[in-house]
């Protein structure tokens, strides 16, 4: 049996940002965003949860806030943080936030093919996330792996096995998540020896 934990990164550095006297595109800014002081503390305390002892591997997206979260779990388990852009956040395809339609999130959940410009749609994200998880099952057979990613990317991946309605996530007809995302939110996926999903559990 293989266990994979899907975790949203901790709280990013946002509210204390002041004057920004430089130019960079939205994607670069998002990738570079670190954790806030509160985010660092939350990641550290979350890594002490009993679920995350005896991890065999820690993987993070290439976003700084995800790597900064993952480092605590790797440190406690005396292992390194592996990094992949396959588990990064959904790419919006815009150059400024005012280009994002008000119903963008709802439309992406309702229509797996909906995208803006050269951004990703739900199907794109689900495909790369799913392929990555399947590679973990091949490479970490019978082990325990933590994957630190992003709320939307995790949601789109979970549609491989779950139904998502109004942000609520249902697995085998039962609601496992109420749609209210917190930082370091985690889902535990258990797979059989044949890499068949046995259960999805929301870790409180």
C-alpha positions as CSV (number, residue, x, y, z in Angstrom):
1,X,0.0,0.0,0.0
2,X,1.3,3.5,-1.0
3,X,0.3,6.7,0.8
4,X,0.4,10.1,-0.9
5,X,-0.3,13.3,1.0
6,X,-1.4,16.3,-1.1
7,X,-0.8,19.5,0.8
8,X,-1.5,23.1,-0.1
9,X,1.4,25.4,0.7
10,X,1.4,27.6,3.8
11,X,0.4,31.3,4.0
12,X,2.4,33.4,1.5
13,X,3.9,36.9,2.0
14,X,1.2,39.3,0.9
15,X,-0.3,41.6,3.4
16,X,3.0,43.1,4.5
17,X,4.2,43.9,1.0
18,X,4.7,47.7,0.5
19,X,6.0,49.7,-2.4
20,X,7.2,47.5,-5.3
21,X,9.6,49.5,-7.4
22,X,10.3,46.9,-10.1
23,X,8.6,45.2,-13.0
24,X,7.9,41.5,-13.5
25,X,5.1,39.5,-15.0
26,X,2.4,37.9,-12.9
27,X,3.6,34.3,-13.3
28,X,7.2,35.2,-12.2
29,X,5.8,37.2,-9.2
30,X,3.6,34.2,-8.2
31,X,6.5,31.7,-8.5
32,X,8.8,34.0,-6.4
33,X,6.4,34.7,-3.6
34,X,7.8,33.4,-0.3
35,X,5.9,32.6,3.0
36,X,4.9,35.2,5.5
37,X,6.1,35.0,9.0
38,X,2.8,33.4,10.0
39,X,3.2,31.0,7.1
40,X,6.6,29.9,8.2
41,X,5.3,29.3,11.7
42,X,2.3,27.3,10.4
43,X,4.4,25.2,8.1
44,X,6.7,24.4,11.0
45,X,3.9,23.5,13.4
46,X,2.1,21.4,10.7
47,X,5.2,19.4,10.1
48,X,4.9,18.1,13.7
49,X,1.5,16.4,13.0
50,X,1.8,12.6,13.6
51,X,0.6,11.9,10.0
52,X,3.9,13.3,8.7
53,X,6.3,11.2,10.6
54,X,8.3,8.6,8.8
55,X,7.9,10.1,5.4
56,X,10.0,8.5,2.7
57,X,10.0,11.4,0.3
58,X,8.9,15.1,0.1
59,X,8.1,16.7,-3.3
60,X,7.3,20.4,-3.8
61,X,6.2,22.5,-6.8
62,X,8.8,24.9,-8.0
63,X,7.0,27.8,-6.4
64,X,9.0,29.4,-3.6
65,X,6.0,29.3,-1.1
66,X,5.6,25.6,-1.7
67,X,9.4,24.9,-1.3
68,X,9.4,27.0,1.9
69,X,6.6,24.9,3.2
70,X,8.1,21.5,2.2
71,X,11.5,22.2,3.9
72,X,10.0,21.8,7.4
73,X,8.6,18.3,6.6
74,X,11.8,17.3,4.9
75,X,13.9,18.6,7.9
76,X,11.8,16.6,10.5
77,X,12.2,13.4,8.4
78,X,15.9,14.0,7.7
79,X,15.4,13.9,3.9
80,X,15.7,16.3,1.0
81,X,13.0,18.3,-0.8
82,X,12.5,17.1,-4.4
83,X,11.1,19.8,-6.8
84,X,9.0,19.5,-9.9
85,X,7.1,22.1,-12.1
86,X,4.6,19.3,-12.9
87,X,2.8,20.1,-9.6
88,X,2.8,23.9,-9.9
89,X,-0.2,26.1,-9.7
90,X,-2.6,26.6,-12.6
91,X,-1.3,29.2,-15.1
92,X,-3.9,31.9,-15.7
93,X,-2.7,33.2,-19.0
94,X,-3.0,36.9,-18.1
95,X,-0.6,39.8,-17.7
96,X,-2.7,41.8,-15.1
97,X,-5.3,40.7,-12.6
98,X,-7.9,43.0,-14.1
99,X,-7.9,40.8,-17.1
100,X,-9.4,37.9,-15.1
101,X,-13.2,37.6,-15.5
102,X,-15.3,37.6,-12.3
103,X,-16.7,34.1,-13.1
104,X,-13.3,32.7,-14.1
105,X,-13.0,30.2,-11.2
106,X,-16.6,29.0,-11.6
107,X,-16.2,28.6,-15.3
108,X,-13.0,26.6,-15.0
109,X,-14.7,24.2,-12.6
110,X,-17.8,23.8,-14.8
111,X,-15.9,23.5,-18.1
112,X,-12.7,21.5,-18.2
113,X,-11.7,23.1,-21.5
114,X,-12.1,26.7,-20.5
115,X,-8.9,28.7,-20.6
116,X,-7.8,32.3,-21.1
117,X,-5.2,33.0,-23.8
118,X,-2.3,30.6,-23.4
119,X,-3.2,29.8,-19.8
120,X,-4.1,26.3,-18.6
121,X,-7.5,24.8,-18.4
122,X,-8.7,22.2,-15.9
123,X,-7.9,19.3,-18.1
124,X,-4.3,20.5,-18.6
125,X,-3.6,20.8,-14.9
126,X,-5.3,17.5,-14.1
127,X,-3.3,15.7,-16.7
128,X,0.1,16.9,-15.6
129,X,-0.8,16.4,-11.9
130,X,-2.2,12.9,-12.5
131,X,0.8,11.8,-14.5
132,X,3.1,13.0,-11.8
133,X,1.2,11.1,-9.1
134,X,1.2,7.9,-11.2
135,X,5.0,8.3,-11.5
136,X,5.3,8.5,-7.7
137,X,3.3,5.3,-7.4
138,X,5.9,3.6,-9.7
139,X,8.9,5.1,-7.9
140,X,7.8,4.9,-4.3
141,X,5.9,1.6,-4.1
142,X,4.7,0.9,-0.6
143,X,6.0,4.2,0.8
144,X,4.7,7.5,2.2
145,X,5.2,10.6,0.1
146,X,4.2,14.2,0.8
147,X,3.5,16.4,-2.2
148,X,3.3,20.2,-1.5
149,X,1.3,21.9,-4.2
150,X,-1.5,24.5,-4.6
151,X,-5.2,24.6,-3.9
152,X,-6.5,24.8,-7.5
153,X,-4.0,22.3,-8.8
154,X,-5.0,19.8,-6.1
155,X,-8.7,20.4,-6.7
156,X,-8.3,19.7,-10.4
157,X,-6.3,16.6,-9.7
158,X,-9.0,15.3,-7.3
159,X,-11.6,15.5,-10.1
160,X,-9.8,12.4,-11.4
161,X,-11.6,10.5,-8.6
162,X,-14.0,13.0,-7.0
163,X,-17.0,15.2,-7.9
164,X,-16.6,18.9,-7.2
165,X,-19.7,20.9,-6.7
166,X,-19.6,24.6,-5.7
167,X,-16.1,24.0,-4.3
168,X,-17.2,21.1,-2.1
169,X,-15.4,17.8,-2.9
170,X,-17.2,14.4,-2.8
171,X,-15.6,11.0,-2.9
172,X,-17.8,8.0,-3.5
173,X,-20.9,10.1,-2.8
174,X,-19.6,11.4,0.6
175,X,-18.4,15.0,1.2
176,X,-14.8,15.0,2.2
177,X,-14.1,18.7,2.0
178,X,-16.4,21.7,2.4
179,X,-14.5,23.9,0.0
180,X,-13.1,26.3,2.6
181,X,-9.4,26.1,1.8
182,X,-6.9,26.9,4.6
183,X,-3.1,26.9,4.3
184,X,-1.4,23.5,4.7
185,X,-4.8,21.9,3.9
186,X,-4.1,18.2,3.3
187,X,-5.6,15.1,1.6
188,X,-4.4,11.6,2.2
189,X,-4.6,9.2,-0.8
190,X,-4.1,5.5,-0.2
191,X,-3.4,3.2,-3.1
192,X,-3.4,-0.6,-3.3
193,X,-0.4,-2.6,-4.4
194,X,-1.8,-2.5,-7.9
195,X,-1.9,1.4,-7.7
196,X,-5.7,1.4,-7.5
197,X,-7.0,4.3,-5.3
198,X,-8.5,2.8,-2.1
199,X,-9.5,5.9,-0.2
200,X,-9.2,9.7,0.0
201,X,-9.3,11.3,3.5
202,X,-9.2,15.0,4.4
203,X,-6.6,15.5,7.2
204,X,-7.8,18.0,9.8
